[in-house]
């Protein structure tokens, strides 16, 4: 598939046979997801990005194709991230925000933390969203649950100097 899109560039970068990491990533994808990924790769070429994707970029494209265990796409995550950033002032803490999906608390709070620490651009945040979505898909496939985002919110009671739990 990749050799047909990228030709010799793909073979020079990755060889003519996919390695174990690539095979592991491709194995769980449906034919519909592979078609969407191929379309995205062709679109990248049409936009002037002729270089084959790295494994991380491929995983992000796979996450963007959606249809995984979570039923979310990178676009869904970015939309929820923006909604949270725009409406977070209404809530005492991120745990009280009405997330559209339980995993979005985990993903969006990590995006915010890393985005601030690394001063990420919008494009970098979108790639991070794809990587985090792939990470949580893998987490679920291994049988692990999504941790609850419903931790207690703490803030200092100015009058007593004691932290209160809500």
Steps between C-alpha positions, in 0.01 A plus 500: 500500500766754606732399217222574250449849641864599560697266271878501546486757780312250715736213416808716565364608839337177623598213273277293274347296785334665803681446830336357813396839642323602180337159469374521858342840432341398171372160616212636711373747238188430297498531122282811538759660729781408260308663214455818705869503592601451137272788399659717767847407375405585141359833625831569677679440170258734319581768761872465425607261776658225288705335773368170645362526854690384804336233714381772742340697214337182372358425846361855515337452157355168619356675804356770276323234293292416810295189540720362776384376837430853615318612186686832509711684245773756545252763382261396779780543753603842368136616506457384861834652598390838360158471666666426834747788463216740412260387773733389781450826691148378585630203701705471818731247337543283190344203679166685519492587130231302306731297276343341191694177566685385816836470323484863385577616854822297491598611151408870524665560837819337372481709182468817706790408727733403214379785280595755765827331600618468139331814363337291227341639185151397383652251255714348775196474727309319225784250457514456877124436505547223242783342699300516824196349334715214370649459850156470661377261228799279578430538874145372449606219267728369774194474727576797724215734601480875450569659839220715634548872460276557799772575752421745774561868430693682766536868566613700797234646723643848542321566829618187681814414303373141470464314172144389439385208289206551267 
